[in-house]
Amino acid sequence: MGESGCGKTTTARCILRAIEPTSGRDLHAPRGGSVVELGRLRPSELRALRREMQMIFQDPFTSLNPRMTLLDLVGEPCWSTA
């Protein structure tokens, strides 16, 4: 979760190796296995791990309430903490 434009999609693409990261490390703990660094895996090893990974995109039509005004939608997080 995060704000629009904070890098969620880019991070997911780096983890899945759809794009090559320019820096940093991607660590993953597969089911029943030890922690591995995704950037150091051979393509065949990465292919096996991809079965456990999936990008899930947010659908704005199901996450936004059509009965609310734009002002209410944008302000809702602020008002819910008050």
PyMOL Python script that loads the backbone (N, CA, C, O; Angstrom):
from pymol import cmd

cmd.read_pdbstr("""\
ATOM      1  N   MET A   1       0.839  -1.168   0.000  1.00  0.00           N
ATOM      2  CA  MET A   1       0.000   0.000   0.000  1.00  0.00           C
ATOM      3  C   MET A   1       0.885   1.232   0.000  1.00  0.00           C
ATOM      4  O   MET A   1       2.020   1.206   0.477  1.00  0.00           O
ATOM      5  N   GLY A   2       0.349   2.298  -0.538  1.00  0.00           N
ATOM      6  CA  GLY A   2       1.090   3.545  -0.562  1.00  0.00           C
ATOM      7  C   GLY A   2       0.440   4.543  -1.477  1.00  0.00           C
ATOM      8  O   GLY A   2      -0.504   4.234  -2.204  1.00  0.00           O
ATOM      9  N   GLU A   3       0.959   5.736  -1.428  1.00  0.00           N
ATOM     10  CA  GLU A   3       0.415   6.814  -2.242  1.00  0.00           C
ATOM     11  C   GLU A   3       0.665   6.553  -3.720  1.00  0.00           C
ATOM     12  O   GLU A   3       1.547   5.778  -4.088  1.00  0.00           O
ATOM     13  N   SER A   4      -0.116   7.206  -4.550  1.00  0.00           N
ATOM     14  CA  SER A   4       0.087   7.131  -5.979  1.00  0.00           C
ATOM     15  C   SER A   4       1.461   7.707  -6.316  1.00  0.00           C
ATOM     16  O   SER A   4       1.811   8.794  -5.856  1.00  0.00           O
ATOM     17  N   GLY A   5       2.228   6.988  -7.107  1.00  0.00           N
ATOM     18  CA  GLY A   5       3.529   7.475  -7.534  1.00  0.00           C
ATOM     19  C   GLY A   5       4.669   7.194  -6.575  1.00  0.00           C
ATOM     20  O   GLY A   5       5.772   7.704  -6.770  1.00  0.00           O
ATOM     21  N   CYS A   6       4.430   6.387  -5.533  1.00  0.00           N
ATOM     22  CA  CYS A   6       5.502   6.140  -4.553  1.00  0.00           C
ATOM     23  C   CYS A   6       6.401   4.978  -4.947  1.00  0.00           C
ATOM     24  O   CYS A   6       7.389   4.722  -4.258  1.00  0.00           O
ATOM     25  N   GLY A   7       6.096   4.258  -6.037  1.00  0.00           N
ATOM     26  CA  GLY A   7       6.982   3.216  -6.514  1.00  0.00           C
ATOM     27  C   GLY A   7       6.505   1.793  -6.288  1.00  0.00           C
ATOM     28  O   GLY A   7       7.299   0.857  -6.384  1.00  0.00           O
ATOM     29  N   LYS A   8       5.233   1.611  -5.990  1.00  0.00           N
ATOM     30  CA  LYS A   8       4.717   0.253  -5.744  1.00  0.00           C
ATOM     31  C   LYS A   8       4.884  -0.633  -6.970  1.00  0.00           C
ATOM     32  O   LYS A   8       5.376  -1.756  -6.857  1.00  0.00           O
ATOM     33  N   THR A   9       4.488  -0.150  -8.124  1.00  0.00           N
ATOM     34  CA  THR A   9       4.566  -0.946  -9.351  1.00  0.00           C
ATOM     35  C   THR A   9       6.016  -1.192  -9.740  1.00  0.00           C
ATOM     36  O   THR A   9       6.365  -2.299 -10.151  1.00  0.00           O
ATOM     37  N   THR A  10       6.863  -0.180  -9.618  1.00  0.00           N
ATOM     38  CA  THR A  10       8.276  -0.342  -9.949  1.00  0.00           C
ATOM     39  C   THR A  10       8.921  -1.377  -9.040  1.00  0.00           C
ATOM     40  O   THR A  10       9.708  -2.205  -9.499  1.00  0.00           O
ATOM     41  N   THR A  11       8.593  -1.333  -7.758  1.00  0.00           N
ATOM     42  CA  THR A  11       9.137  -2.314  -6.817  1.00  0.00           C
ATOM     43  C   THR A  11       8.700  -3.723  -7.186  1.00  0.00           C
ATOM     44  O   THR A  11       9.513  -4.647  -7.193  1.00  0.00           O
ATOM     45  N   ALA A  12       7.415  -3.890  -7.492  1.00  0.00           N
ATOM     46  CA  ALA A  12       6.906  -5.211  -7.878  1.00  0.00           C
ATOM     47  C   ALA A  12       7.581  -5.707  -9.151  1.00  0.00           C
ATOM     48  O   ALA A  12       7.923  -6.885  -9.251  1.00  0.00           O
ATOM     49  N   ARG A  13       7.775  -4.831 -10.113  1.00  0.00           N
ATOM     50  CA  ARG A  13       8.434  -5.230 -11.361  1.00  0.00           C
ATOM     51  C   ARG A  13       9.886  -5.620 -11.128  1.00  0.00           C
ATOM     52  O   ARG A  13      10.392  -6.533 -11.780  1.00  0.00           O
ATOM     53  N   CYS A  14      10.564  -4.939 -10.205  1.00  0.00           N
ATOM     54  CA  CYS A  14      11.944  -5.306  -9.865  1.00  0.00           C
ATOM     55  C   CYS A  14      11.986  -6.661  -9.180  1.00  0.00           C
ATOM     56  O   CYS A  14      12.857  -7.481  -9.472  1.00  0.00           O
ATOM     57  N   ILE A  15      11.056  -6.900  -8.277  1.00  0.00           N
ATOM     58  CA  ILE A  15      11.025  -8.175  -7.564  1.00  0.00           C
ATOM     59  C   ILE A  15      10.808  -9.325  -8.539  1.00  0.00           C
ATOM     60  O   ILE A  15      11.463 -10.362  -8.434  1.00  0.00           O
ATOM     61  N   LEU A  16       9.896  -9.147  -9.483  1.00  0.00           N
ATOM     62  CA  LEU A  16       9.612 -10.182 -10.468  1.00  0.00           C
ATOM     63  C   LEU A  16      10.643 -10.204 -11.594  1.00  0.00           C
ATOM     64  O   LEU A  16      10.603 -11.069 -12.469  1.00  0.00           O
ATOM     65  N   ARG A  17      11.560  -9.250 -11.562  1.00  0.00           N
ATOM     66  CA  ARG A  17      12.616  -9.110 -12.567  1.00  0.00           C
ATOM     67  C   ARG A  17      12.059  -8.802 -13.951  1.00  0.00           C
ATOM     68  O   ARG A  17      12.658  -9.162 -14.964  1.00  0.00           O
ATOM     69  N   ALA A  18      10.901  -8.130 -13.986  1.00  0.00           N
ATOM     70  CA  ALA A  18      10.371  -7.643 -15.258  1.00  0.00           C
ATOM     71  C   ALA A  18      11.220  -6.468 -15.735  1.00  0.00           C
ATOM     72  O   ALA A  18      11.324  -6.212 -16.934  1.00  0.00           O
ATOM     73  N   ILE A  19      11.826  -5.756 -14.782  1.00  0.00           N
ATOM     74  CA  ILE A  19      12.822  -4.732 -15.088  1.00  0.00           C
ATOM     75  C   ILE A  19      14.011  -4.983 -14.166  1.00  0.00           C
ATOM     76  O   ILE A  19      13.859  -5.535 -13.076  1.00  0.00           O
ATOM     77  N   GLU A  20      15.185  -4.576 -14.610  1.00  0.00           N
ATOM     78  CA  GLU A  20      16.387  -4.772 -13.813  1.00  0.00           C
ATOM     79  C   GLU A  20      16.525  -3.627 -12.814  1.00  0.00           C
ATOM     80  O   GLU A  20      16.506  -2.462 -13.211  1.00  0.00           O
ATOM     81  N   PRO A  21      16.662  -3.935 -11.537  1.00  0.00           N
ATOM     82  CA  PRO A  21      16.878  -2.875 -10.547  1.00  0.00           C
ATOM     83  C   PRO A  21      18.248  -2.227 -10.748  1.00  0.00           C
ATOM     84  O   PRO A  21      19.190  -2.880 -11.197  1.00  0.00           O
ATOM     85  N   THR A  22      18.352  -0.948 -10.416  1.00  0.00           N
ATOM     86  CA  THR A  22      19.622  -0.243 -10.557  1.00  0.00           C
ATOM     87  C   THR A  22      20.444  -0.294  -9.276  1.00  0.00           C
ATOM     88  O   THR A  22      21.656  -0.080  -9.304  1.00  0.00           O
ATOM     89  N   SER A  23      19.783  -0.579  -8.145  1.00  0.00           N
ATOM     90  CA  SER A  23      20.504  -0.707  -6.876  1.00  0.00           C
ATOM     91  C   SER A  23      19.609  -1.427  -5.878  1.00  0.00           C
ATOM     92  O   SER A  23      18.434  -1.679  -6.147  1.00  0.00           O
ATOM     93  N   GLY A  24      20.173  -1.752  -4.738  1.00  0.00           N
ATOM     94  CA  GLY A  24      19.408  -2.407  -3.682  1.00  0.00           C
ATOM     95  C   GLY A  24      19.425  -3.919  -3.807  1.00  0.00           C
ATOM     96  O   GLY A  24      20.061  -4.479  -4.700  1.00  0.00           O
ATOM     97  N   ARG A  25      18.711  -4.572  -2.889  1.00  0.00           N
ATOM     98  CA  ARG A  25      18.645  -6.035  -2.857  1.00  0.00           C
ATOM     99  C   ARG A  25      17.201  -6.474  -2.694  1.00  0.00           C
ATOM    100  O   ARG A  25      16.437  -5.849  -1.957  1.00  0.00           O
ATOM    101  N   ASP A  26      16.825  -7.544  -3.376  1.00  0.00           N
ATOM    102  CA  ASP A  26      15.502  -8.152  -3.256  1.00  0.00           C
ATOM    103  C   ASP A  26      15.662  -9.476  -2.531  1.00  0.00           C
ATOM    104  O   ASP A  26      16.174 -10.438  -3.103  1.00  0.00           O
ATOM    105  N   LEU A  27      15.232  -9.535  -1.287  1.00  0.00           N
ATOM    106  CA  LEU A  27      15.330 -10.765  -0.519  1.00  0.00           C
ATOM    107  C   LEU A  27      13.963 -11.423  -0.448  1.00  0.00           C
ATOM    108  O   LEU A  27      12.943 -10.753  -0.288  1.00  0.00           O
ATOM    109  N   HIS A  28      13.956 -12.736  -0.569  1.00  0.00           N
ATOM    110  CA  HIS A  28      12.697 -13.486  -0.567  1.00  0.00           C
ATOM    111  C   HIS A  28      12.896 -14.765   0.245  1.00  0.00           C
ATOM    112  O   HIS A  28      13.934 -15.420   0.153  1.00  0.00           O
ATOM    113  N   ALA A  29      11.892 -15.103   1.034  1.00  0.00           N
ATOM    114  CA  ALA A  29      11.928 -16.350   1.799  1.00  0.00           C
ATOM    115  C   ALA A  29      10.843 -17.266   1.248  1.00  0.00           C
ATOM    116  O   ALA A  29       9.690 -17.165   1.665  1.00  0.00           O
ATOM    117  N   PRO A  30      11.187 -18.161   0.317  1.00  0.00           N
ATOM    118  CA  PRO A  30      10.184 -19.055  -0.257  1.00  0.00           C
ATOM    119  C   PRO A  30       9.654 -20.024   0.799  1.00  0.00           C
ATOM    120  O   PRO A  30      10.291 -20.272   1.822  1.00  0.00           O
ATOM    121  N   ARG A  31       8.486 -20.554   0.520  1.00  0.00           N
ATOM    122  CA  ARG A  31       7.880 -21.513   1.445  1.00  0.00           C
ATOM    123  C   ARG A  31       8.826 -22.663   1.723  1.00  0.00           C
ATOM    124  O   ARG A  31       9.301 -23.330   0.804  1.00  0.00           O
ATOM    125  N   GLY A  32       9.096 -22.889   3.002  1.00  0.00           N
ATOM    126  CA  GLY A  32       9.935 -24.014   3.382  1.00  0.00           C
ATOM    127  C   GLY A  32      11.394 -23.890   2.985  1.00  0.00           C
ATOM    128  O   GLY A  32      12.121 -24.883   2.993  1.00  0.00           O
ATOM    129  N   GLY A  33      11.837 -22.684   2.637  1.00  0.00           N
ATOM    130  CA  GLY A  33      13.227 -22.523   2.206  1.00  0.00           C
ATOM    131  C   GLY A  33      13.919 -21.416   2.969  1.00  0.00           C
ATOM    132  O   GLY A  33      13.329 -20.769   3.834  1.00  0.00           O
ATOM    133  N   SER A  34      15.163 -21.212   2.638  1.00  0.00           N
ATOM    134  CA  SER A  34      15.932 -20.154   3.284  1.00  0.00           C
ATOM    135  C   SER A  34      15.843 -18.878   2.450  1.00  0.00           C
ATOM    136  O   SER A  34      15.415 -18.904   1.296  1.00  0.00           O
ATOM    137  N   VAL A  35      16.245 -17.782   3.042  1.00  0.00           N
ATOM    138  CA  VAL A  35      16.189 -16.485   2.366  1.00  0.00           C
ATOM    139  C   VAL A  35      17.160 -16.478   1.190  1.00  0.00           C
ATOM    140  O   VAL A  35      18.312 -16.893   1.313  1.00  0.00           O
ATOM    141  N   VAL A  36      16.670 -15.996   0.045  1.00  0.00           N
ATOM    142  CA  VAL A  36      17.501 -15.904  -1.155  1.00  0.00           C
ATOM    143  C   VAL A  36      17.465 -14.475  -1.677  1.00  0.00           C
ATOM    144  O   VAL A  36      16.489 -13.753  -1.471  1.00  0.00           O
ATOM    145  N   GLU A  37      18.525 -14.077  -2.347  1.00  0.00           N
ATOM    146  CA  GLU A  37      18.560 -12.775  -3.006  1.00  0.00           C
ATOM    147  C   GLU A  37      18.160 -12.978  -4.458  1.00  0.00           C
ATOM    148  O   GLU A  37      18.862 -13.650  -5.214  1.00  0.00           O
ATOM    149  N   LEU A  38      17.031 -12.399  -4.847  1.00  0.00           N
ATOM    150  CA  LEU A  38      16.469 -12.641  -6.181  1.00  0.00           C
ATOM    151  C   LEU A  38      17.402 -12.185  -7.293  1.00  0.00           C
ATOM    152  O   LEU A  38      17.432 -12.797  -8.361  1.00  0.00           O
ATOM    153  N   GLY A  39      18.158 -11.129  -7.064  1.00  0.00           N
ATOM    154  CA  GLY A  39      19.056 -10.608  -8.088  1.00  0.00           C
ATOM    155  C   GLY A  39      20.205 -11.535  -8.425  1.00  0.00           C
ATOM    156  O   GLY A  39      20.853 -11.358  -9.457  1.00  0.00           O
ATOM    157  N   ARG A  40      20.475 -12.519  -7.581  1.00  0.00           N
ATOM    158  CA  ARG A  40      21.603 -13.423  -7.818  1.00  0.00           C
ATOM    159  C   ARG A  40      21.160 -14.793  -8.336  1.00  0.00           C
ATOM    160  O   ARG A  40      21.995 -15.671  -8.554  1.00  0.00           O
ATOM    161  N   LEU A  41      19.872 -14.975  -8.530  1.00  0.00           N
ATOM    162  CA  LEU A  41      19.378 -16.276  -8.991  1.00  0.00           C
ATOM    163  C   LEU A  41      19.560 -16.440 -10.495  1.00  0.00           C
ATOM    164  O   LEU A  41      19.497 -15.475 -11.257  1.00  0.00           O
ATOM    165  N   ARG A  42      19.786 -17.683 -10.900  1.00  0.00           N
ATOM    166  CA  ARG A  42      19.799 -17.995 -12.333  1.00  0.00           C
ATOM    167  C   ARG A  42      18.366 -17.930 -12.843  1.00  0.00           C
ATOM    168  O   ARG A  42      17.430 -18.086 -12.059  1.00  0.00           O
ATOM    169  N   PRO A  43      18.175 -17.703 -14.143  1.00  0.00           N
ATOM    170  CA  PRO A  43      16.818 -17.613 -14.696  1.00  0.00           C
ATOM    171  C   PRO A  43      15.942 -18.821 -14.353  1.00  0.00           C
ATOM    172  O   PRO A  43      14.754 -18.651 -14.077  1.00  0.00           O
ATOM    173  N   SER A  44      16.494 -20.020 -14.365  1.00  0.00           N
ATOM    174  CA  SER A  44      15.687 -21.204 -14.053  1.00  0.00           C
ATOM    175  C   SER A  44      15.246 -21.208 -12.586  1.00  0.00           C
ATOM    176  O   SER A  44      14.135 -21.637 -12.274  1.00  0.00           O
ATOM    177  N   GLU A  45      16.106 -20.734 -11.691  1.00  0.00           N
ATOM    178  CA  GLU A  45      15.747 -20.661 -10.277  1.00  0.00           C
ATOM    179  C   GLU A  45      14.674 -19.602 -10.042  1.00  0.00           C
ATOM    180  O   GLU A  45      13.747 -19.805  -9.258  1.00  0.00           O
ATOM    181  N   LEU A  46      14.811 -18.475 -10.729  1.00  0.00           N
ATOM    182  CA  LEU A  46      13.826 -17.400 -10.600  1.00  0.00           C
ATOM    183  C   LEU A  46      12.473 -17.842 -11.144  1.00  0.00           C
ATOM    184  O   LEU A  46      11.436 -17.518 -10.566  1.00  0.00           O
ATOM    185  N   ARG A  47      12.477 -18.571 -12.238  1.00  0.00           N
ATOM    186  CA  ARG A  47      11.234 -19.065 -12.841  1.00  0.00           C
ATOM    187  C   ARG A  47      10.460 -19.927 -11.844  1.00  0.00           C
ATOM    188  O   ARG A  47       9.235 -19.832 -11.767  1.00  0.00           O
ATOM    189  N   ALA A  48      11.150 -20.751 -11.096  1.00  0.00           N
ATOM    190  CA  ALA A  48      10.495 -21.609 -10.102  1.00  0.00           C
ATOM    191  C   ALA A  48       9.881 -20.775  -8.986  1.00  0.00           C
ATOM    192  O   ALA A  48       8.798 -21.102  -8.500  1.00  0.00           O
ATOM    193  N   LEU A  49      10.557 -19.698  -8.569  1.00  0.00           N
ATOM    194  CA  LEU A  49      10.018 -18.849  -7.500  1.00  0.00           C
ATOM    195  C   LEU A  49       8.845 -17.995  -7.963  1.00  0.00           C
ATOM    196  O   LEU A  49       7.987 -17.637  -7.156  1.00  0.00           O
ATOM    197  N   ARG A  50       8.796 -17.667  -9.242  1.00  0.00           N
ATOM    198  CA  ARG A  50       7.709 -16.825  -9.749  1.00  0.00           C
ATOM    199  C   ARG A  50       6.340 -17.474  -9.568  1.00  0.00           C
ATOM    200  O   ARG A  50       5.320 -16.785  -9.587  1.00  0.00           O
ATOM    201  N   ARG A  51       6.311 -18.783  -9.395  1.00  0.00           N
ATOM    202  CA  ARG A  51       5.030 -19.453  -9.156  1.00  0.00           C
ATOM    203  C   ARG A  51       4.412 -19.016  -7.837  1.00  0.00           C
ATOM    204  O   ARG A  51       3.207 -19.162  -7.635  1.00  0.00           O
ATOM    205  N   GLU A  52       5.240 -18.475  -6.931  1.00  0.00           N
ATOM    206  CA  GLU A  52       4.771 -18.018  -5.629  1.00  0.00           C
ATOM    207  C   GLU A  52       4.519 -16.512  -5.596  1.00  0.00           C
ATOM    208  O   GLU A  52       4.130 -15.980  -4.556  1.00  0.00           O
ATOM    209  N   MET A  53       4.732 -15.818  -6.710  1.00  0.00           N
ATOM    210  CA  MET A  53       4.636 -14.359  -6.750  1.00  0.00           C
ATOM    211  C   MET A  53       3.570 -13.914  -7.743  1.00  0.00           C
ATOM    212  O   MET A  53       3.318 -14.577  -8.749  1.00  0.00           O
ATOM    213  N   GLN A  54       2.952 -12.780  -7.438  1.00  0.00           N
ATOM    214  CA  GLN A  54       1.950 -12.245  -8.347  1.00  0.00           C
ATOM    215  C   GLN A  54       1.768 -10.758  -8.082  1.00  0.00           C
ATOM    216  O   GLN A  54       1.724 -10.325  -6.930  1.00  0.00           O
ATOM    217  N   MET A  55       1.662  -9.984  -9.148  1.00  0.00           N
ATOM    218  CA  MET A  55       1.326  -8.567  -9.005  1.00  0.00           C
ATOM    219  C   MET A  55      -0.191  -8.448  -9.001  1.00  0.00           C
ATOM    220  O   MET A  55      -0.868  -9.040  -9.843  1.00  0.00           O
ATOM    221  N   ILE A  56      -0.714  -7.696  -8.069  1.00  0.00           N
ATOM    222  CA  ILE A  56      -2.156  -7.458  -7.994  1.00  0.00           C
ATOM    223  C   ILE A  56      -2.369  -5.958  -8.114  1.00  0.00           C
ATOM    224  O   ILE A  56      -1.916  -5.185  -7.270  1.00  0.00           O
ATOM    225  N   PHE A  57      -3.063  -5.556  -9.174  1.00  0.00           N
ATOM    226  CA  PHE A  57      -3.297  -4.143  -9.414  1.00  0.00           C
ATOM    227  C   PHE A  57      -4.595  -3.706  -8.752  1.00  0.00           C
ATOM    228  O   PHE A  57      -5.568  -4.458  -8.710  1.00  0.00           O
ATOM    229  N   GLN A  58      -4.598  -2.490  -8.240  1.00  0.00           N
ATOM    230  CA  GLN A  58      -5.791  -1.940  -7.599  1.00  0.00           C
ATOM    231  C   GLN A  58      -6.798  -1.545  -8.663  1.00  0.00           C
ATOM    232  O   GLN A  58      -6.447  -0.919  -9.663  1.00  0.00           O
ATOM    233  N   ASP A  59      -8.036  -1.911  -8.442  1.00  0.00           N
ATOM    234  CA  ASP A  59      -9.122  -1.555  -9.352  1.00  0.00           C
ATOM    235  C   ASP A  59      -9.865  -0.358  -8.762  1.00  0.00           C
ATOM    236  O   ASP A  59     -10.583  -0.514  -7.775  1.00  0.00           O
ATOM    237  N   PRO A  60      -9.707   0.848  -9.352  1.00  0.00           N
ATOM    238  CA  PRO A  60     -10.347   2.027  -8.766  1.00  0.00           C
ATOM    239  C   PRO A  60     -11.876   1.947  -8.759  1.00  0.00           C
ATOM    240  O   PRO A  60     -12.522   2.616  -7.952  1.00  0.00           O
ATOM    241  N   PHE A  61     -12.457   1.144  -9.641  1.00  0.00           N
ATOM    242  CA  PHE A  61     -13.911   1.060  -9.683  1.00  0.00           C
ATOM    243  C   PHE A  61     -14.472   0.306  -8.485  1.00  0.00           C
ATOM    244  O   PHE A  61     -15.615   0.539  -8.091  1.00  0.00           O
ATOM    245  N   THR A  62     -13.689  -0.592  -7.903  1.00  0.00           N
ATOM    246  CA  THR A  62     -14.159  -1.300  -6.718  1.00  0.00           C
ATOM    247  C   THR A  62     -13.656  -0.666  -5.429  1.00  0.00           C
ATOM    248  O   THR A  62     -14.195  -0.944  -4.358  1.00  0.00           O
ATOM    249  N   SER A  63     -12.628   0.185  -5.512  1.00  0.00           N
ATOM    250  CA  SER A  63     -12.082   0.785  -4.296  1.00  0.00           C
ATOM    251  C   SER A  63     -12.682   2.151  -3.988  1.00  0.00           C
ATOM    252  O   SER A  63     -12.565   2.633  -2.861  1.00  0.00           O
ATOM    253  N   LEU A  64     -13.321   2.783  -4.968  1.00  0.00           N
ATOM    254  CA  LEU A  64     -13.936   4.091  -4.746  1.00  0.00           C
ATOM    255  C   LEU A  64     -15.453   3.954  -4.680  1.00  0.00           C
ATOM    256  O   LEU A  64     -16.052   3.212  -5.459  1.00  0.00           O
ATOM    257  N   ASN A  65     -16.064   4.668  -3.756  1.00  0.00           N
ATOM    258  CA  ASN A  65     -17.510   4.630  -3.580  1.00  0.00           C
ATOM    259  C   ASN A  65     -18.155   5.649  -4.519  1.00  0.00           C
ATOM    260  O   ASN A  65     -17.937   6.850  -4.353  1.00  0.00           O
ATOM    261  N   PRO A  66     -18.946   5.203  -5.501  1.00  0.00           N
ATOM    262  CA  PRO A  66     -19.541   6.138  -6.464  1.00  0.00           C
ATOM    263  C   PRO A  66     -20.572   7.074  -5.834  1.00  0.00           C
ATOM    264  O   PRO A  66     -20.952   8.066  -6.456  1.00  0.00           O
ATOM    265  N   ARG A  67     -21.025   6.788  -4.635  1.00  0.00           N
ATOM    266  CA  ARG A  67     -22.004   7.650  -3.966  1.00  0.00           C
ATOM    267  C   ARG A  67     -21.360   8.825  -3.244  1.00  0.00           C
ATOM    268  O   ARG A  67     -22.055   9.728  -2.779  1.00  0.00           O
ATOM    269  N   MET A  68     -20.030   8.813  -3.150  1.00  0.00           N
ATOM    270  CA  MET A  68     -19.329   9.886  -2.452  1.00  0.00           C
ATOM    271  C   MET A  68     -18.806  10.907  -3.456  1.00  0.00           C
ATOM    272  O   MET A  68     -18.477  10.568  -4.593  1.00  0.00           O
ATOM    273  N   THR A  69     -18.736  12.160  -3.017  1.00  0.00           N
ATOM    274  CA  THR A  69     -18.168  13.205  -3.863  1.00  0.00           C
ATOM    275  C   THR A  69     -16.647  13.070  -3.844  1.00  0.00           C
ATOM    276  O   THR A  69     -16.084  12.395  -2.982  1.00  0.00           O
ATOM    277  N   LEU A  70     -15.996  13.714  -4.796  1.00  0.00           N
ATOM    278  CA  LEU A  70     -14.544  13.685  -4.854  1.00  0.00           C
ATOM    279  C   LEU A  70     -13.943  14.251  -3.567  1.00  0.00           C
ATOM    280  O   LEU A  70     -12.968  13.710  -3.046  1.00  0.00           O
ATOM    281  N   LEU A  71     -14.517  15.329  -3.059  1.00  0.00           N
ATOM    282  CA  LEU A  71     -14.025  15.924  -1.814  1.00  0.00           C
ATOM    283  C   LEU A  71     -14.127  14.925  -0.660  1.00  0.00           C
ATOM    284  O   LEU A  71     -13.210  14.822   0.155  1.00  0.00           O
ATOM    285  N   ASP A  72     -15.234  14.193  -0.591  1.00  0.00           N
ATOM    286  CA  ASP A  72     -15.407  13.196   0.472  1.00  0.00           C
ATOM    287  C   ASP A  72     -14.385  12.054   0.329  1.00  0.00           C
ATOM    288  O   ASP A  72     -13.821  11.596   1.322  1.00  0.00           O
ATOM    289  N   LEU A  73     -14.154  11.602  -0.906  1.00  0.00           N
ATOM    290  CA  LEU A  73     -13.206  10.509  -1.134  1.00  0.00           C
ATOM    291  C   LEU A  73     -11.788  10.897  -0.742  1.00  0.00           C
ATOM    292  O   LEU A  73     -11.081  10.123  -0.096  1.00  0.00           O
ATOM    293  N   VAL A  74     -11.375  12.094  -1.134  1.00  0.00           N
ATOM    294  CA  VAL A  74     -10.020  12.552  -0.839  1.00  0.00           C
ATOM    295  C   VAL A  74      -9.859  12.841   0.651  1.00  0.00           C
ATOM    296  O   VAL A  74      -8.799  12.582   1.222  1.00  0.00           O
ATOM    297  N   GLY A  75     -10.892  13.369   1.275  1.00  0.00           N
ATOM    298  CA  GLY A  75     -10.802  13.735   2.683  1.00  0.00           C
ATOM    299  C   GLY A  75     -11.091  12.616   3.651  1.00  0.00           C
ATOM    300  O   GLY A  75     -10.814  12.753   4.842  1.00  0.00           O
ATOM    301  N   GLU A  76     -11.644  11.498   3.173  1.00  0.00           N
ATOM    302  CA  GLU A  76     -12.038  10.408   4.071  1.00  0.00           C
ATOM    303  C   GLU A  76     -10.908   9.912   4.965  1.00  0.00           C
ATOM    304  O   GLU A  76     -11.141   9.743   6.162  1.00  0.00           O
ATOM    305  N   PRO A  77      -9.696   9.666   4.462  1.00  0.00           N
ATOM    306  CA  PRO A  77      -8.636   9.193   5.364  1.00  0.00           C
ATOM    307  C   PRO A  77      -8.347  10.170   6.493  1.00  0.00           C
ATOM    308  O   PRO A  77      -8.054   9.751   7.612  1.00  0.00           O
ATOM    309  N   CYS A  78      -8.426  11.470   6.215  1.00  0.00           N
ATOM    310  CA  CYS A  78      -8.168  12.480   7.243  1.00  0.00           C
ATOM    311  C   CYS A  78      -9.262  12.488   8.307  1.00  0.00           C
ATOM    312  O   CYS A  78      -8.983  12.599   9.501  1.00  0.00           O
ATOM    313  N   TRP A  79     -10.504  12.370   7.859  1.00  0.00           N
ATOM    314  CA  TRP A  79     -11.620  12.442   8.795  1.00  0.00           C
ATOM    315  C   TRP A  79     -11.743  11.174   9.641  1.00  0.00           C
ATOM    316  O   TRP A  79     -12.233  11.235  10.769  1.00  0.00           O
ATOM    317  N   SER A  80     -11.315  10.056   9.127  1.00  0.00           N
ATOM    318  CA  SER A  80     -11.490   8.796   9.865  1.00  0.00           C
ATOM    319  C   SER A  80     -10.532   8.703  11.051  1.00  0.00           C
ATOM    320  O   SER A  80     -10.761   7.901  11.957  1.00  0.00           O
ATOM    321  N   THR A  81      -9.458   9.511  11.068  1.00  0.00           N
ATOM    322  CA  THR A  81      -8.519   9.465  12.180  1.00  0.00           C
ATOM    323  C   THR A  81      -8.861  10.481  13.251  1.00  0.00           C
ATOM    324  O   THR A  81      -8.286  10.451  14.339  1.00  0.00           O
ATOM    325  N   ALA A  82      -9.781  11.372  12.960  1.00  0.00           N
ATOM    326  CA  ALA A  82     -10.120  12.439  13.923  1.00  0.00           C
ATOM    327  C   ALA A  82     -11.016  11.924  15.026  1.00  0.00           C
ATOM    328  O   ALA A  82     -11.397  12.684  15.917  1.00  0.00           O
TER     329      ALA A  82
END
""", "prot")
cmd.dss("prot")
cmd.show_as("cartoon", "prot")
cmd.util.cbc("prot")
cmd.orient("prot")
